[in-house]
Amino acid sequence: MIDFREIRAWVPAQDAVRFYGAKFDHRGWAICPFHGDTHPSISFKNGRFRCWSCGASGDALDYVSRLFDLDSVQAGQKLDADFHLGLSREHIDAREMERQETERRAIAGLHERFETWRGKTIDRLNEVCYIAHTSLKRLPAPLSDREALAVRFSARASYFSDLLEAGTPEDQAKIFQEREEVDAWTARILNGS
């Protein structure tokens, strides 16, 4: 959680205005980014700013919030990050870190199993397409049951292979959900049964 008092204490408005690129004159006044300012109209006092033309005023949080269209929490997080204050670091206990690591490993394991399945399935689908293609070249010779099945599933095999190669993660997930069916018909074709 952001401590706004700490941010106000560490980052006066003048420092925030300077950090985010406003131009200053010899008096220490700045160009206001909130209206078409051509002459510096922002002054500073006690860690706060005030524009004498448009009326904008406040502390560093108010300035960042208005400048980047953020709420006060987001502005605080931005100031904390940009000024390297280290105020919003979450303290995670050892059990939570262990839980996160276990979850990360589980996800990595699932991803590895998916990638292995995907690679093998692409090879099998391409083999189905090859059998169909070479079988069609032999026409009008009669096709074996295996070749006829390969021809029947060739469009689907080609489509699935393309999706597994370059489709969206959502498309690939849909095929993975149907993997038992896909594995069954590719096995029937490739094993000739």
Phi and psi in degrees as a GROMACS rama.xvg file:
@    title "Ramachandran Plot"
@    xaxis  label "Phi"
@    yaxis  label "Psi"
@TYPE xy
-81.8906  134.2  ILE-2
-100.171  103.24  ASP-3
-62.5322  -34.7612  PHE-4
-62.5689  -40.3929  ARG-5
-63.5314  -42.7776  GLU-6
-63.2135  -45.6506  ILE-7
-60.8628  -36.2741  ARG-8
-70.6006  -36.753  ALA-9
-88.4871  -27.5968  TRP-10
-126.176  95.5734  VAL-11
-69.0717  155.186  PRO-12
-53.6209  -40.0669  ALA-13
-60.5856  -39.6733  GLN-14
-66.7719  -40.7998  ASP-15
-64.8044  -44.0498  ALA-16
-61.2261  -43.394  VAL-17
-66.7409  -44.4691  ARG-18
-59.5755  -39.109  PHE-19
-90.4251  18.9244  TYR-20
94.8819  10.0558  GLY-21
-71.1811  148.004  ALA-22
-89.724  138.573  LYS-23
-112.545  151.475  PHE-24
-98.8165  -176.146  ASP-25
-66.9067  -18.866  HIS-26
-86.0638  -10.7222  ARG-27
92.635  12.4453  GLY-28
-90.1819  154.355  TRP-29
-121.687  155.141  ALA-30
-69.179  133.111  ILE-31
-86.3106  125.305  CYS-32
-82.6855  -2.28328  PRO-33
-93.8544  -3.62674  PHE-34
-151.17  176.041  HIS-35
-75.0357  60.1713  GLY-36
-74.221  131.448  ASP-37
-114.537  -19.9405  THR-38
-122.245  136.613  HIS-39
-51.7189  126.364  PRO-40
-129.693  4.02341  SER-41
-99.494  126.547  ILE-42
-112.325  167.868  SER-43
-132.161  141.543  PHE-44
-159.088  131.346  LYS-45
54.824  40.66  ASN-46
78.1043  9.04167  GLY-47
-119.251  165.417  ARG-48
-123.244  159.071  PHE-49
-151.19  130.31  ARG-50
-94.7381  122.787  CYS-51
-81.683  -5.3557  TRP-52
-98.1582  -52.5217  SER-53
-100.604  -12.0912  CYS-54
89.8649  -1.50849  GLY-55
-61.2539  139.349  ALA-56
-158.522  165.625  SER-57
143.178  -160.475  GLY-58
-102.577  -169.344  ASP-59
-60.42  -38.4013  ALA-60
-61.9924  -43.6866  LEU-61
-63.9637  -41.5509  ASP-62
-62.7368  -49.6186  TYR-63
-65.8293  -40.0619  VAL-64
-58.9186  -46.5306  SER-65
-72.7899  -40.3717  ARG-66
-64.6264  -40.3633  LEU-67
-107.43  7.79458  PHE-68
54.9963  55.2173  ASP-69
-117.401  157.248  LEU-70
-79.8764  173.932  ASP-71
-65.0333  -34.9126  SER-72
-66.4816  -45.5286  VAL-73
-63.5747  -39.1352  GLN-74
-62.8342  -41.8893  ALA-75
-62.9136  -41.7917  GLY-76
-64.4139  -39.1717  GLN-77
-65.4725  -46.0386  LYS-78
-62.8754  -42.4967  LEU-79
-58.4551  -45.5752  ASP-80
-70.9706  -47.2295  ALA-81
-68.3199  -32.6437  ASP-82
-98.8992  6.59078  PHE-83
51.2286  49.0262  HIS-84
-80.8715  -28.9743  LEU-85
69.5543  29.0842  GLY-86
-87.5677  -23.1839  LEU-87
-105.396  16.5318  SER-88
-65.0704  130.562  ARG-89
-84.6518  136.427  GLU-90
-96.3179  112.101  HIS-91
-102.558  128.572  ILE-92
-75.6938  168.44  ASP-93
-61.2273  -38.3887  ALA-94
-64.9772  -40.689  ARG-95
-66.1355  -40.5623  GLU-96
-63.1282  -41.2905  MET-97
-64.7133  -41.1558  GLU-98
-62.1032  -44.7207  ARG-99
-63.8365  -39.8385  GLN-100
-66.6307  -41.1842  GLU-101
-61.9965  -42.9473  THR-102
-64.3555  -41.9755  GLU-103
-62.0951  -42.9144  ARG-104
-65.6343  -39.685  ARG-105
-63.0975  -43.9906  ALA-106
-64.4686  -41.9526  ILE-107
-63.1679  -39.4177  ALA-108
-64.7734  -43.1  GLY-109
-62.3016  -42.6757  LEU-110
-62.8805  -41.915  HIS-111
-63.8558  -42.6081  GLU-112
-64.194  -40.2988  ARG-113
-62.322  -46.5686  PHE-114
-62.4106  -38.6669  GLU-115
-63.0117  -48.634  THR-116
-59.5545  -44.91  TRP-117
-59.2837  -47.2417  ARG-118
-61.5611  -46.3309  GLY-119
-64.9649  -39.1189  LYS-120
-68.867  -39.1778  THR-121
-59.0315  -45.9328  ILE-122
-59.6547  -43.8816  ASP-123
-67.1453  -41.481  ARG-124
-64.7655  -40.7802  LEU-125
-65.8434  -33.8752  ASN-126
-66.9554  -38.8058  GLU-127
-59.7607  -45.1967  VAL-128
-62.4681  -38.7129  CYS-129
-65.1082  -44.1833  TYR-130
-60.7758  -43.565  ILE-131
-62.8284  -44.9501  ALA-132
-62.8746  -48.0573  HIS-133
-68.7786  -30.7333  THR-134
-68.1134  -40.2452  SER-135
-67.4336  -28.2848  LEU-136
-66.7399  -26.4452  LYS-137
-84.9583  -7.26053  ARG-138
-59.219  143.755  LEU-139
-89.4797  13.0561  PRO-140
-60.3989  145.696  ALA-141
-64.0134  144.814  PRO-142
-94.582  144.138  LEU-143
-73.3075  168.07  SER-144
-58.4533  -40.9558  ASP-145
-61.432  -47.1208  ARG-146
-66.0057  -40.4478  GLU-147
-62.946  -40.4371  ALA-148
-66.5073  -39.4482  LEU-149
-62.8152  -42.972  ALA-150
-62.4333  -43.1511  VAL-151
-60.5718  -40.0026  ARG-152
-97.5248  3.00519  PHE-153
-63.1091  -41.0486  SER-154
-64.193  -43.0797  ALA-155
-65.7264  -41.9825  ARG-156
-62.1672  -43.0196  ALA-157
-64.1379  -43.4744  SER-158
-62.3552  -48.6664  TYR-159
-63.7778  -39.8244  PHE-160
-61.0716  -45.2628  SER-161
-60.6666  -44.0491  ASP-162
-64.8181  -41.1952  LEU-163
-69.1375  -28.439  LEU-164
-75.4719  -47.8721  GLU-165
-139.874  13.8619  ALA-166
-78.3653  174.794  GLY-167
-71.2434  158.7  THR-168
-57.042  -33.8324  PRO-169
-65.582  -43.6743  GLU-170
-61.7651  -44.187  ASP-171
-65.0015  -37.7567  GLN-172
-64.1792  -38.0605  ALA-173
-63.0525  -43.0728  LYS-174
-65.5737  -40.5961  ILE-175
-61.7783  -36.5554  PHE-176
-65.5485  -28.1276  GLN-177
-96.35  16.0798  GLU-178
-58.9809  -34.4852  ARG-179
-63.2026  -42.3462  GLU-180
-66.7831  -45.1264  GLU-181
-62.1039  -45.752  VAL-182
-62.144  -36.1137  ASP-183
-66.2691  -50.042  ALA-184
-73.9614  -30.0591  TRP-185
-68.7433  -37.02  THR-186
-65.056  -41.1857  ALA-187
-58.5708  -41.0537  ARG-188
-73.5415  -49.1296  ILE-189
-73.315  -30.3801  LEU-190
-92.1172  -6.68089  ASN-191
69.414  27.5405  GLY-192
